[in-house]
Amino acid sequence: VRNENMVTTRETLQEHAHLHKEQGKYEESLSLYQQILQIDEETYGQKHEMVAFDFAKIGDLYQQMGQYSQALTYLLQAVALDSELLGEEHPQSTLHVTYLASLYDAMGNREKAEPLYERVKQVEQSTLYADHPLFADHLKNLALLHESHGDYSEALLLYENVLELIEKRVGWEHRDYADSLTHLAGVQSSLGQYQEAL
């Protein structure tokens, strides 16, 4: 049975943890997220989707702090729990796989990052509407990965898809569209397509 006081405490901790993270106070934020994890483990048990969510939050925070080995430990636990409890096609599962892919990319391990991004892309193509915002975000992450490794032709195709999805969803005047257009122009420039980049 959930204790209402514990739920209120958790929500307050969550708000403060998020605020500290936004302010760049990572140590303070980490301490609060670890308290939230403890509350969730006491409330739900160790095998619960909320615990997986907490692992991912802590892993993402460690990544932002540059502590990749700790980040990897927590994100692997999050992905394993998600897969067991929710299945690989659940939105939380794909989100946490994206975190893991981003971590591998930050660690310079493209061989592990790219298949994870592709896995998310395949899942979302089969389970989400084509213009779902998450799908555009994951395509953009995949495009950024290809761009950062010099695969400009592949990045170009992905950015074009992203622009099409964003235009359908929010219109060409939205900042997401402008941001993706800037990336597209950069890739075109890298490919020597200077006229198109203008």
MIKOL-987388 format. One record per residue: x, y, z of N, C-alpha, C, CB in turn; residue number from 1. Coordinates in nm, 4 decimals. Glycine has a CB too. Layout:
// residues N
        n.u        n.v        n.w       ca.u       ca.v       ca.w        c.u        c.v        c.w       cb.u       cb.v       cb.w   resi
          X          Y          Z          X          Y          Z          X          Y          Z          X          Y          Z    NUM
...
//
This chain:
// residues 198
        n.u        n.v        n.w       ca.u       ca.v       ca.w        c.u        c.v        c.w       cb.u       cb.v       cb.w   resi
     0.0850    -0.1186     0.0000     0.0000     0.0000     0.0000     0.0890     0.1242     0.0000    -0.0964     0.0002     0.1230      1
     0.0587     0.2202    -0.0862     0.1389     0.3411    -0.0973     0.1052     0.4383     0.0155     0.1170     0.4079    -0.2338      2
     0.2097     0.4856     0.0807     0.1951     0.5851     0.1855     0.1882     0.7225     0.1199     0.3125     0.5771     0.2880      3
     0.0783     0.7973     0.1457     0.0586     0.9271     0.0804     0.1681     1.0273     0.1186    -0.0789     0.9839     0.1169      4
     0.2163     1.0197     0.2442     0.3257     1.1086     0.2863     0.4522     1.0801     0.2061     0.3541     1.0923     0.4373      5
     0.4769     0.9510     0.1795     0.5948     0.9128     0.1040     0.5839     0.9628    -0.0403     0.6136     0.7601     0.1073      6
     0.4631     0.9555    -0.0977     0.4407     1.0046    -0.2339     0.4682     1.1540    -0.2414     0.2968     0.9746    -0.2799      7
     0.4166     1.2289    -0.1412     0.4390     1.3740    -0.1363     0.5875     1.4047    -0.1220     0.3601     1.4374    -0.0197      8
     0.6554     1.3302    -0.0343     0.8002     1.3482    -0.0159     0.8735     1.3219    -0.1459     0.8535     1.2550     0.0948      9
     0.8353     1.2153    -0.2146     0.8992     1.1793    -0.3417     0.8820     1.2916    -0.4431     0.8403     1.0477    -0.3972     10
     0.7606     1.3431    -0.4546     0.7343     1.4499    -0.5515     0.8157     1.5751    -0.5202     0.5852     1.4840    -0.5536     11
     0.8275     1.6083    -0.3914     0.9069     1.7244    -0.3509     1.0545     1.7025    -0.3847     0.8900     1.7518    -0.1997     12
     1.1048     1.5826    -0.3545     1.2435     1.5505    -0.3872     1.2668     1.5588    -0.5384     1.2797     1.4100    -0.3351     13
     1.1694     1.5085    -0.6141     1.1790     1.5097    -0.7605     1.1908     1.6542    -0.8122     1.0552     1.4394    -0.8239     14
     1.1076     1.7415    -0.7603     1.1101     1.8830    -0.8026     1.2453     1.9468    -0.7708     0.9964     1.9627    -0.7333     15
     1.2956     1.9216    -0.6499     1.4238     1.9804    -0.6098     1.5404     1.9212    -0.6893     1.4469     1.9591    -0.4599     16
     1.5336     1.7903    -0.7139     1.6394     1.7246    -0.7916     1.6460     1.7829    -0.9321     1.6158     1.5722    -0.7982     17
     1.5294     1.8015    -0.9938     1.5227     1.8575    -1.1287     1.5766     2.0013    -1.1294     1.3768     1.8539    -1.1817     18
     1.5378     2.0787    -1.0308     1.5828     2.2180    -1.0204     1.7352     2.2261    -1.0064     1.5149     2.2873    -0.9005     19
     1.7910     2.1438    -0.9172     1.9366     2.1423    -0.8997     2.0076     2.1023    -1.0285     1.9757     2.0465    -0.7868     20
     1.9509     2.0040    -1.0981     2.0106     1.9591    -1.2246     2.0113     2.0730    -1.3259     1.9339     1.8373    -1.2815     21
     1.8999     2.1435    -1.3381     1.8901     2.2562    -1.4321     1.9897     2.3666    -1.3978     1.7477     2.3130    -1.4322     22
     2.0210     2.3815    -1.2692     2.1149     2.4844    -1.2237     2.2605     2.4374    -1.2285     2.0799     2.5269    -1.0822     23
     2.2804     2.3116    -1.2727     2.4160     2.2581    -1.2811     2.4718     2.2099    -1.1486     2.5065     2.3612    -1.3369     24
     2.3857     2.1977    -1.0472     2.4281     2.1485    -0.9154     2.4092     1.9968    -0.9126     2.3467     2.2178    -0.7993     25
     2.4994     1.9287    -0.9827     2.4818     1.7855    -1.0070     2.4949     1.6997    -0.8815     2.5817     1.7396    -1.1084     26
     2.5866     1.7342    -0.7925     2.6054     1.6549    -0.6700     2.4785     1.6575    -0.5842     2.7262     1.7084    -0.5885     27
     2.4202     1.7779    -0.5697     2.2970     1.7916    -0.4912     2.1826     1.7144    -0.5576     2.2587     1.9411    -0.4753     28
     2.1746     1.7266    -0.6888     2.0707     1.6566    -0.7633     2.0855     1.5054    -0.7497     2.0750     1.6966    -0.9105     29
     2.2095     1.4569    -0.7599     2.2372     1.3140    -0.7486     2.1934     1.2590    -0.6137     2.3853     1.2872    -0.7697     30
     2.2235     1.3324    -0.5071     2.1853     1.2901    -0.3727     2.0334     1.2747    -0.3612     2.2365     1.3907    -0.2686     31
     1.9603     1.3685    -0.4201     1.8137     1.3628    -0.4144     1.7581     1.2480    -0.4986     1.7539     1.4953    -0.4619     32
     1.8143     1.2281    -0.6180     1.7677     1.1167    -0.7022     1.7950     0.9815    -0.6353     1.8362     1.1218    -0.8407     33
     1.9058     0.9720    -0.5596     1.9344     0.8472    -0.4883     1.8340     0.8242    -0.3746     2.0781     0.8495    -0.4323     34
     1.7902     0.9329    -0.3114     1.6850     0.9205    -0.2098     1.5533     0.8753    -0.2737     1.6651     1.0550    -0.1357     35
     1.5239     0.9287    -0.3907     1.4021     0.8886    -0.4632     1.4084     0.7410    -0.4980     1.3837     0.9729    -0.5918     36
     1.5249     0.6949    -0.5442     1.5430     0.5525    -0.5753     1.5155     0.4672    -0.4524     1.6856     0.5256    -0.6277     37
     1.5670     0.5089    -0.3386     1.5452     0.4332    -0.2144     1.3964     0.4280    -0.1790     1.6251     0.4961    -0.0981     38
     1.3276     0.5403    -0.1919     1.1832     0.5448    -0.1642     1.1083     0.4507    -0.2574     1.1290     0.6888    -0.1792     39
     1.1430     0.4556    -0.3868     1.0722     0.3712    -0.4842     1.0993     0.2229    -0.4615     1.1126     0.4094    -0.6262     40
     1.2220     0.1884    -0.4227     1.2522     0.0480    -0.3939     1.1759     0.0005    -0.2708     1.4033     0.0285    -0.3732     41
     1.1619     0.0876    -0.1702     1.0850     0.0516    -0.0501     0.9350     0.0433    -0.0802     1.1104     0.1540     0.0622     42
     0.8880     0.1298    -0.1702     0.7452     0.1357    -0.2016     0.7027     0.0249    -0.2972     0.7105     0.2708    -0.2615     43
     0.7829     0.0028    -0.4036     0.7412    -0.0881    -0.5112     0.8196    -0.2183    -0.5178     0.7534    -0.0185    -0.6419     44
     0.9330    -0.2257    -0.4499     1.0214    -0.3403    -0.4662     1.1276    -0.3082    -0.5703     0.9416    -0.4663    -0.5065     45
     1.2273    -0.3958    -0.5815     1.3413    -0.3673    -0.6693     1.3109    -0.3887    -0.8167     1.4580    -0.4530    -0.6303     46
     1.2055    -0.4643    -0.8467     1.1711    -0.4886    -0.9874     1.0425    -0.4152    -1.0209     1.1563    -0.6408    -1.0163     47
     1.0573    -0.2880    -1.0538     0.9415    -0.2055    -1.0876     0.9848    -0.1005    -1.1882     0.8801    -0.1389    -0.9607     48
     0.8910    -0.0587    -1.2743     0.9243     0.0392    -1.3781     0.9701     0.1737    -1.3207     0.8044     0.0609    -1.4680     49
     0.9202     0.2106    -1.2013     0.9646     0.3356    -1.1397     1.1117     0.3269    -1.0981     0.8769     0.3694    -1.0177     50
     1.1533     0.2093    -1.0560     1.2933     0.1874    -1.0190     1.3810     0.1978    -1.1445     1.3115     0.0478    -0.9498     51
     1.3335     0.1423    -1.2556     1.4060     0.1549    -1.3829     1.4182     0.3016    -1.4229     1.3346     0.0749    -1.4946     52
     1.3098     0.3758    -1.4040     1.3087     0.5192    -1.4351     1.4131     0.5922    -1.3505     1.1678     0.5794    -1.4108     53
     1.4202     0.5574    -1.2210     1.5182     0.6194    -1.1302     1.6610     0.5865    -1.1726     1.4946     0.5726    -0.9852     54
     1.6848     0.4592    -1.2089     1.8178     0.4199    -1.2564     1.8587     0.5057    -1.3763     1.8200     0.2695    -1.2944     55
     1.7643     0.5254    -1.4684     1.7945     0.6035    -1.5891     1.8248     0.7491    -1.5549     1.6772     0.5965    -1.6879     56
     1.7469     0.8065    -1.4626     1.7698     0.9452    -1.4212     1.9100     0.9607    -1.3609     1.6619     0.9898    -1.3190     57
     1.9466     0.8667    -1.2740     2.0781     0.8721    -1.2092     2.1887     0.8507    -1.3128     2.0883     0.7656    -1.0965     58
     2.1676     0.7553    -1.4043     2.2662     0.7297    -1.5094     2.2865     0.8505    -1.5989     2.2239     0.6109    -1.5932     59
     2.1755     0.9149    -1.6366     2.1831     1.0339    -1.7211     2.2585     1.1461    -1.6489     2.0414     1.0811    -1.7609     60
     2.2347     1.1586    -1.5202     2.3024     1.2613    -1.4405     2.4526     1.2337    -1.4325     2.2420     1.2679    -1.2987     61
     2.4900     1.1078    -1.4084     2.6324     1.0719    -1.4065     2.6980     1.1036    -1.5414     2.6499     0.9218    -1.3726     62
     2.6242     1.0799    -1.6505     2.6794     1.1113    -1.7825     2.7072     1.2608    -1.7946     2.5830     1.0657    -1.8939     63
     2.6132     1.3422    -1.7493     2.6326     1.4869    -1.7553     2.7497     1.5325    -1.6686     2.5056     1.5584    -1.7121     64
     2.7785     1.4543    -1.5650     2.8923     1.4848    -1.4776     3.0237     1.4309    -1.5349     2.8687     1.4264    -1.3379     65
     3.0149     1.3565    -1.6462     3.1343     1.2994    -1.7077     3.1826     1.1721    -1.6408     3.2438     1.3996    -1.7062     66
     3.1012     1.1143    -1.5533     3.1374     0.9912    -1.4826     3.0733     0.8723    -1.5555     3.0914     0.9965    -1.3320     67
     3.1378     0.8349    -1.6651     3.0773     0.7407    -1.7595     3.0620     0.5985    -1.7053     3.1592     0.7364    -1.8840     68
     3.1554     0.5526    -1.6236     3.1435     0.4147    -1.5751     3.0229     0.3991    -1.4822     3.2722     0.3726    -1.5018     69
     3.0007     0.4991    -1.3948     2.8811     0.4952    -1.3093     2.7543     0.5089    -1.3933     2.8867     0.6073    -1.2029     70
     2.7593     0.5972    -1.4928     2.6440     0.6159    -1.5814     2.6079     0.4851    -1.6500     2.6729     0.7248    -1.6865     71
     2.7099     0.4148    -1.6975     2.6870     0.2889    -1.7681     2.6222     0.1855    -1.6763     2.8189     0.2343    -1.8240     72
     2.6692     0.1756    -1.5528     2.6126     0.0799    -1.4566     2.4630     0.1034    -1.4390     2.6844     0.0909    -1.3203     73
     2.4242     0.2281    -1.4169     2.2832     0.2594    -1.3920     2.1977     0.2449    -1.5187     2.2702     0.4015    -1.3369     74
     2.2498     0.2888    -1.6318     2.1697     0.2812    -1.7553     2.1502     0.1369    -1.8012     2.2366     0.3623    -1.8671     75
     2.2518     0.0535    -1.7827     2.2349    -0.0882    -1.8177     2.1277    -0.1533    -1.7306     2.3685    -0.1638    -1.8026     76
     2.1249    -0.1169    -1.6014     2.0211    -0.1693    -1.5124     1.8822    -0.1206    -1.5553     2.0494    -0.1275    -1.3668     77
     1.8733     0.0068    -1.5936     1.7450     0.0632    -1.6381     1.6938    -0.0098    -1.7613     1.7591     0.2135    -1.6682     78
     1.7815    -0.0280    -1.8595     1.7415    -0.0928    -1.9855     1.7022    -0.2378    -1.9611     1.8559    -0.0859    -2.0892     79
     1.7767    -0.3076    -1.8762     1.7449    -0.4478    -1.8463     1.6092    -0.4603    -1.7765     1.8552    -0.5100    -1.7585     80
     1.5834    -0.3732    -1.6784     1.4542    -0.3757    -1.6085     1.3390    -0.3414    -1.7020     1.4556    -0.2783    -1.4907     81
     1.3576    -0.2368    -1.7832     1.2540    -0.1987    -1.8807     1.2191    -0.3151    -1.9716     1.3004    -0.0791    -1.9649     82
     1.3227    -0.3786    -2.0235     1.3019    -0.4891    -2.1175     1.2242    -0.6023    -2.0517     1.4365    -0.5412    -2.1701     83
     1.2595    -0.6327    -1.9277     1.1937    -0.7411    -1.8539     1.0496    -0.7070    -1.8166     1.2725    -0.7734    -1.7279     84
     1.0277    -0.5838    -1.7703     0.8970    -0.5459    -1.7156     0.8008    -0.4877    -1.8186     0.9162    -0.4467    -1.6058     85
     0.8538    -0.4122    -1.9146     0.7677    -0.3377    -2.0066     0.7759    -0.3869    -2.1511     0.8035    -0.1918    -2.0020     86
     0.8845    -0.4549    -2.1836     0.9068    -0.4957    -2.3221     0.9844    -0.3883    -2.3969     0.7731    -0.5240    -2.3927     87
     1.0489    -0.4275    -2.5051     1.1381    -0.3364    -2.5775     1.0647    -0.2282    -2.6560     1.2245    -0.4149    -2.6715     88
     0.9341    -0.2457    -2.6785     0.8608    -0.1482    -2.7599     0.7906    -0.0402    -2.6770     0.7588    -0.2200    -2.8447     89
     0.8021    -0.0472    -2.5472     0.7400     0.0531    -2.4612     0.8166     0.1851    -2.4726     0.7360     0.0045    -2.3137     90
     0.7460     0.3002    -2.4714     0.8151     0.4300    -2.4827     0.9251     0.4521    -2.3796     0.7154     0.5404    -2.4704     91
     0.9036     0.4083    -2.2544     1.0083     0.4244    -2.1537     1.1315     0.3435    -2.1921     0.9574     0.3817    -2.0147     92
     1.1101     0.2234    -2.2458     1.2229     0.1388    -2.2871     1.3039     0.2058    -2.3973     1.1726     0.0016    -2.3351     93
     1.2348     0.2584    -2.4988     1.3075     0.3208    -2.6092     1.3798     0.4476    -2.5633     1.2115     0.3536    -2.7242     94
     1.3203     0.5219    -2.4706     1.3853     0.6415    -2.4178     1.5156     0.6055    -2.3475     1.2916     0.7155    -2.3214     95
     1.5122     0.5023    -2.2656     1.6312     0.4641    -2.1894     1.7374     0.4013    -2.2782     1.5937     0.3677    -2.0781     96
     1.6961     0.3321    -2.3842     1.7933     0.2808    -2.4817     1.8614     0.3986    -2.5513     1.7239     0.1873    -2.5865     97
     1.7862     0.5056    -2.5768     1.8449     0.6257    -2.6369     1.9480     0.6873    -2.5427     1.7349     0.7289    -2.6708     98
     1.9171     0.6924    -2.4123     2.0154     0.7413    -2.3142     2.1438     0.6576    -2.3208     1.9559     0.7371    -2.1704     99
     2.1266     0.5258    -2.3279     2.2416     0.4353    -2.3319     2.3230     0.4578    -2.4592     2.1953     0.2882    -2.3233    100
     2.2540     0.4731    -2.5715     2.3231     0.4993    -2.6984     2.4015     0.6302    -2.6911     2.2219     0.5042    -2.8154    101
     2.3396     0.7320    -2.6324     2.4051     0.8619    -2.6168     2.5303     0.8497    -2.5304     2.3081     0.9640    -2.5553    102
     2.5216     0.7689    -2.4255     2.6371     0.7471    -2.3384     2.7504     0.6795    -2.4147     2.5975     0.6623    -2.2165    103
     2.7182     0.5720    -2.4875     2.8217     0.5042    -2.5653     2.8858     0.6006    -2.6656     2.7626     0.3821    -2.6388    104
     2.8031     0.6844    -2.7272     2.8548     0.7826    -2.8227     2.9503     0.8795    -2.7526     2.7386     0.8602    -2.8893    105
     2.9114     0.9273    -2.6336     2.9966     1.0184    -2.5562     3.1279     0.9515    -2.5162     2.9225     1.0668    -2.4310    106
     3.1243     0.8190    -2.4970     3.2436     0.7430    -2.4600     3.3305     0.7109    -2.5819     3.2035     0.6138    -2.3892    107
     3.2811     0.7488    -2.7016     3.3556     0.7216    -2.8243     3.3367     0.5812    -2.8761     3.5003     0.7460    -2.8022    108
     3.2335     0.5119    -2.8276     3.2082     0.3735    -2.8688     3.0938     0.3696    -2.9699     3.1751     0.2844    -2.7459    109
     3.1246     0.4074    -3.0915     3.0232     0.4131    -3.1967     2.9661     0.2749    -3.2277     3.0822     0.4744    -3.3233    110
     3.0497     0.1720    -3.2173     3.0051     0.0358    -3.2497     2.8884    -0.0089    -3.1627     3.1203    -0.0621    -3.2340    111
     2.8841     0.0408    -3.0394     2.7725     0.0061    -2.9512     2.6587     0.1070    -2.9617     2.8204    -0.0030    -2.8067    112
     2.6916     0.2329    -2.9901     2.5881     0.3372    -2.9971     2.4968     0.3210    -3.1178     2.6528     0.4744    -3.0010    113
     2.5541     0.3002    -3.2342     2.4742     0.3025    -3.3570     2.3671     0.1937    -3.3620     2.5647     0.2883    -3.4763    114
     2.3983     0.0675    -3.3261     2.2912    -0.0339    -3.3293     2.1749    -0.0011    -3.2341     2.3489    -0.1708    -3.2934    115
     2.2063     0.0657    -3.1221     2.1004     0.1030    -3.0278     2.0105     0.2109    -3.0870     2.1610     0.1519    -2.8952    116
     2.0710     0.3117    -3.1508     1.9904     0.4141    -3.2182     1.9037     0.3513    -3.3271     2.0811     0.5231    -3.2787    117
     1.9619     0.2576    -3.4017     1.8875     0.1904    -3.5088     1.7723     0.1075    -3.4508     1.9820     0.0999    -3.5919    118
     1.7985     0.0430    -3.3376     1.6949    -0.0376    -3.2712     1.5762     0.0495    -3.2326     1.7521    -0.1080    -3.1459    119
     1.6058     0.1661    -3.1751     1.4991     0.2590    -3.1366     1.4225     0.3052    -3.2601     1.5571     0.3808    -3.0607    120
     1.4967     0.3363    -3.3643     1.4333     0.3817    -3.4893     1.3381     0.2747    -3.5440     1.5412     0.4161    -3.5955    121
     1.3832     0.1494    -3.5449     1.2996     0.0403    -3.5967     1.1747     0.0206    -3.5112     1.3798    -0.0903    -3.6026    122
     1.1929     0.0241    -3.3789     1.0786     0.0066    -3.2883     0.9777     0.1180    -3.3104     1.1249     0.0046    -3.1404    123
     1.0275     0.2403    -3.3181     0.9349     0.3533    -3.3289     0.8680     0.3604    -3.4652     1.0077     0.4828    -3.3016    124
     0.9348     0.3136    -3.5695     0.8698     0.3095    -3.7009     0.7532     0.2122    -3.6987     0.9705     0.2697    -3.8109    125
     0.7672     0.1063    -3.6190     0.6613     0.0052    -3.6177     0.5538     0.0324    -3.5136     0.7209    -0.1304    -3.5930    126
     0.5841     0.1175    -3.4119     0.4866     0.1348    -3.3037     0.4305     0.2752    -3.2903     0.5488     0.0966    -3.1753    127
     0.4959     0.3764    -3.3476     0.4480     0.5135    -3.3331     0.3945     0.5654    -3.4651     0.5597     0.6046    -3.2817    128
     0.3092     0.6648    -3.4558     0.2677     0.7333    -3.5763     0.3906     0.7982    -3.6396     0.1574     0.8387    -3.5457    129
     0.3895     0.8101    -3.7706     0.5060     0.8632    -3.8426     0.5421     1.0043    -3.7988     0.4798     0.8619    -3.9919    130
     0.4452     1.0820    -3.7535     0.4752     1.2199    -3.7151     0.4828     1.2392    -3.5633     0.3705     1.3125    -3.7726    131
     0.5004     1.1298    -3.4892     0.5137     1.1390    -3.3440     0.6418     1.2146    -3.3092     0.5141     0.9977    -3.2793    132
     0.6362     1.3092    -3.2127     0.7545     1.3889    -3.1796     0.8760     1.3065    -3.1388     0.7211     1.4834    -3.0697    133
     0.8549     1.1961    -3.0688     0.9685     1.1138    -3.0279     1.0427     1.0563    -3.1472     0.9220     1.0016    -2.9377    134
     0.9681     1.0213    -3.2507     1.0325     0.9625    -3.3682     1.1257     1.0641    -3.4342     0.9264     0.9133    -3.4694    135
     1.0815     1.1882    -3.4486     1.1662     1.2934    -3.5063     1.2907     1.3143    -3.4203     1.0872     1.4262    -3.5196    136
     1.2741     1.3130    -3.2876     1.3883     1.3316    -3.1975     1.4918     1.2211    -3.2146     1.3410     1.3361    -3.0522    137
     1.4446     1.0972    -3.2255     1.5385     0.9856    -3.2395     1.6071     0.9870    -3.3754     1.4661     0.8525    -3.2194    138
     1.5349     1.0242    -3.4796     1.5986     1.0383    -3.6105     1.7073     1.1454    -3.6058     1.4939     1.0731    -3.7182    139
     1.6784     1.2547    -3.5347     1.7763     1.3627    -3.5227     1.9006     1.3139    -3.4472     1.7137     1.4849    -3.4507    140
     1.8809     1.2372    -3.3391     1.9950     1.1823    -3.2653     2.0803     1.0934    -3.3550     1.9468     1.1027    -3.1430    141
     2.0136     1.0127    -3.4363     2.0851     0.9245    -3.5280     2.1603     1.0069    -3.6327     1.9872     0.8265    -3.5965    142
     2.0977     1.1136    -3.6820     2.1632     1.2025    -3.7791     2.2867     1.2677    -3.7175     2.0648     1.3110    -3.8285    143
     2.2734     1.3135    -3.5924     2.3875     1.3746    -3.5226     2.5025     1.2759    -3.5082     2.3449     1.4254    -3.3842    144
     2.4693     1.1496    -3.4792     2.5722     1.0459    -3.4666     2.6467     1.0294    -3.5988     2.5093     0.9112    -3.4230    145
     2.5708     1.0170    -3.7094     2.6348     1.0011    -3.8410     2.7177     1.1246    -3.8768     2.5284     0.9754    -3.9502    146
     2.6636     1.2426    -3.8477     2.7362     1.3665    -3.8786     2.8668     1.3738    -3.8008     2.6493     1.4894    -3.8470    147
     2.8611     1.3392    -3.6722     2.9811     1.3488    -3.5883     3.0908     1.2527    -3.6326     2.9454     1.3214    -3.4434    148
     3.0526     1.1480    -3.7072     3.1515     1.0498    -3.7542     3.1806     1.0642    -3.9031     3.1028     0.9083    -3.7254    149
     3.1330     1.1747    -3.9614     3.1665     1.2033    -4.1003     3.0830     1.1304    -4.2041     3.3070     1.1712    -4.1228    150
     2.9760     1.0630    -4.1624     2.8871     0.9945    -4.2576     2.7821     1.0942    -4.3066     2.8184     0.8687    -4.1916    151
     2.8265     1.1899    -4.3877     2.7416     1.3040    -4.4215     2.6227     1.2672    -4.5098     2.8235     1.4089    -4.4902    152
     2.6401     1.1722    -4.5998     2.5292     1.1350    -4.6885     2.4125     1.0764    -4.6091     2.5768     1.0340    -4.7943    153
     2.4460     0.9878    -4.5131     2.3424     0.9273    -4.4288     2.2791     1.0328    -4.3388     2.4012     0.8128    -4.3436    154
     2.3617     1.1206    -4.2822     2.3105     1.2280    -4.1963     2.2163     1.3186    -4.2748     2.4269     1.3106    -4.1371    155
     2.2514     1.3484    -4.3996     2.1693     1.4353    -4.4845     2.0289     1.3783    -4.5027     2.2360     1.4547    -4.6213    156
     2.0216     1.2494    -4.5341     1.8908     1.1841    -4.5523     1.8079     1.1896    -4.4251     1.9091     1.0383    -4.5959    157
     1.8725     1.1652    -4.3123     1.8013     1.1660    -4.1849     1.7518     1.3061    -4.1489     1.8915     1.1125    -4.0741    158
     1.8361     1.4080    -4.1700     1.7928     1.5455    -4.1413     1.6754     1.5869    -4.2307     1.9101     1.6433    -4.1603    159
     1.6772     1.5423    -4.3559     1.5660     1.5739    -4.4458     1.4357     1.5122    -4.3932     1.5959     1.5228    -4.5894    160
     1.4451     1.3884    -4.3435     1.3274     1.3230    -4.2834     1.2802     1.3975    -4.1593     1.3596     1.1768    -4.2473    161
     1.3764     1.4394    -4.0768     1.3433     1.5128    -3.9543     1.2701     1.6426    -3.9883     1.4714     1.5432    -3.8726    162
     1.3219     1.7161    -4.0858     1.2589     1.8423    -4.1256     1.1155     1.8207    -4.1733     1.3407     1.9100    -4.2359    163
     1.0961     1.7162    -4.2490     0.9614     1.6856    -4.2993     0.8659     1.6555    -4.1838     0.9660     1.5659    -4.3969    164
     0.9124     1.5768    -4.0872     0.8287     1.5415    -3.9720     0.7974     1.6642    -3.8865     0.8979     1.4344    -3.8866    165
     0.8983     1.7480    -3.8626     0.8780     1.8672    -3.7792     0.7833     1.9649    -3.8489     1.0135     1.9364    -3.7483    166
     0.8007     1.9810    -3.9806     0.7135     2.0738    -4.0533     0.5679     2.0295    -4.0450     0.7570     2.0845    -4.2004    167
     0.5445     1.8992    -4.0569     0.4074     1.8462    -4.0460     0.3508     1.8680    -3.9069     0.4045     1.6968    -4.0803    168
     0.4368     1.8510    -3.8058     0.3902     1.8539    -3.6678     0.3700     1.9956    -3.6144     0.4877     1.7807    -3.5801    169
     0.4703     2.0842    -3.6352     0.4636     2.2170    -3.5723     0.4857     2.3324    -3.6693     0.5652     2.2259    -3.4626    170
     0.5183     2.3015    -3.7954     0.5381     2.4076    -3.8940     0.6826     2.4515    -3.9046     0.4526     2.5260    -3.8600    171
     0.7141     2.5170    -4.0152     0.8533     2.5540    -4.0427     0.9013     2.6728    -3.9604     0.8696     2.5852    -4.1889    172
     0.8121     2.7431    -3.8921     0.8546     2.8576    -3.8117     0.9002     2.8177    -3.6708     0.7414     2.9577    -3.8018    173
     0.8828     2.6912    -3.6349     0.9191     2.6440    -3.5012     1.0714     2.6349    -3.4865     0.8543     2.5066    -3.4731    174
     1.1226     2.6557    -3.3638     1.2675     2.6553    -3.3423     1.3303     2.5184    -3.3701     1.2986     2.6978    -3.1996    175
     1.2551     2.4080    -3.3497     1.3092     2.2755    -3.3809     1.3400     2.2639    -3.5298     1.2104     2.1652    -3.3381    176
     1.2531     2.3249    -3.6102     1.2731     2.3232    -3.7549     1.3998     2.4016    -3.7892     1.1496     2.3827    -3.8289    177
     1.4138     2.5209    -3.7308     1.5312     2.6049    -3.7576     1.6594     2.5345    -3.7143     1.5184     2.7404    -3.6852    178
     1.6560     2.4681    -3.5995     1.7731     2.3968    -3.5485     1.8137     2.2842    -3.6432     1.7447     2.3405    -3.4084    179
     1.7159     2.2067    -3.6882     1.7447     2.0953    -3.7796     1.7902     2.1472    -3.9156     1.6205     2.0055    -3.7963    180
     1.7339     2.2590    -3.9583     1.7741     2.3190    -4.0862     1.9200     2.3636    -4.0803     1.6826     2.4392    -4.1215    181
     1.9615     2.4165    -3.9652     2.1013     2.4568    -3.9468     2.1935     2.3362    -3.9586     2.1208     2.5253    -3.8100    182
     2.1538     2.2230    -3.8955     2.2339     2.1002    -3.9054     2.2392     2.0513    -4.0494     2.1764     1.9900    -3.8140    183
     2.1251     2.0556    -4.1179     2.1192     2.0123    -4.2576     2.2152     2.0959    -4.3428     1.9745     2.0235    -4.3122    184
     2.2136     2.2275    -4.3229     2.3019     2.3167    -4.3989     2.4483     2.2841    -4.3707     2.2726     2.4643    -4.3646    185
     2.4800     2.2534    -4.2460     2.6170     2.2159    -4.2103     2.6622     2.0902    -4.2820     2.6287     2.1959    -4.0608    186
     2.5723     1.9918    -4.2908     2.6046     1.8672    -4.3598     2.6207     1.8925    -4.5099     2.4950     1.7610    -4.3344    187
     2.5312     1.9729    -4.5667     2.5419     2.0057    -4.7096     2.6752     2.0752    -4.7389     2.4237     2.0960    -4.7539    188
     2.7144     2.1626    -4.6492     2.8426     2.2323    -4.6645     2.9585     2.1325    -4.6585     2.8592     2.3406    -4.5550    189
     2.9502     2.0370    -4.5658     3.0540     1.9342    -4.5534     3.0623     1.8472    -4.6772     3.0280     1.8473    -4.4318    190
     2.9505     1.8309    -4.7465     2.9457     1.7518    -4.8694     2.9816     1.8349    -4.9929     2.8072     1.6911    -4.8866    191
     3.0110     1.9631    -4.9707     3.0445     2.0499    -5.0828     2.9234     2.1042    -5.1559     3.1306     1.9764    -5.1789    192
     2.8053     2.0892    -5.0967     2.6817     2.1392    -5.1587     2.6557     2.2802    -5.1086     2.5599     2.0459    -5.1270    193
     2.7447     2.3729    -5.1451     2.7390     2.5073    -5.0886     2.6137     2.5844    -5.1303     2.8615     2.5845    -5.1295    194
     2.5698     2.5644    -5.2555     2.4516     2.6377    -5.3027     2.3278     2.5959    -5.2239     2.4291     2.6136    -5.4538    195
     2.3142     2.4635    -5.1981     2.1995     2.4126    -5.1227     2.2046     2.4599    -4.9770     2.1956     2.2584    -5.1284    196
     2.3258     2.4744    -4.9237     2.3412     2.5125    -4.7833     2.3014     2.6575    -4.7581     2.4846     2.4905    -4.7392    197
     2.3029     2.7421    -4.8635     2.2701     2.8842    -4.8455     2.1241     2.9090    -4.8185     2.3108     2.9617    -4.9661    198
//
